Amino acid sequence: MIGIAYAMNAFIPLFIQCDSSDVAVVPQVKASHNKLPTFFVYDKYPGGIGLSEKVYDLWEDLLTKTQHHVINCPCEAGYPSCIGPQDSTMNVKRKVVKLLQLLNYHY
């Protein structure tokens, strides 16, 4: 989930015309309010300015673009311009692709 959040955070500014430091994506394996794996997208401005609401409306397209980027990235294990720095021995990129495929299947 961390790799997906990292990749999504890189694409959000392209979708909603903001700076990459304006929005954050935080994954939680077991969110406190629903006990399910959840991605939280929030504005980094106190009280928010509506950026995360725009992301909500574009969620399906964001997932698709993120999946396309990660699959087509030439790295084998992930690096900062893909899913972030990862331990190459854990096959993290393969797991990120699989989870993205599952998430996109539900849309």
HELIX and SHEET records of a PDB file:
HELIX    1   1 ILE A    2  ILE A   16  1                                  15    
HELIX    2   2 LEU A   51  ASP A   57  1                                   7    
HELIX    3   3 TRP A   59  ASN A   72  1                                  14    
HELIX    4   4 SER A   88  MET A   90  5                                   3    
HELIX    5   5 VAL A   92  TYR A  105  1                                  14    
SHEET    1   A 2 VAL A  23  GLN A  28  0                                        
SHEET    2   A 2 THR A  38  ASP A  43 -1                                        
END                                                                             
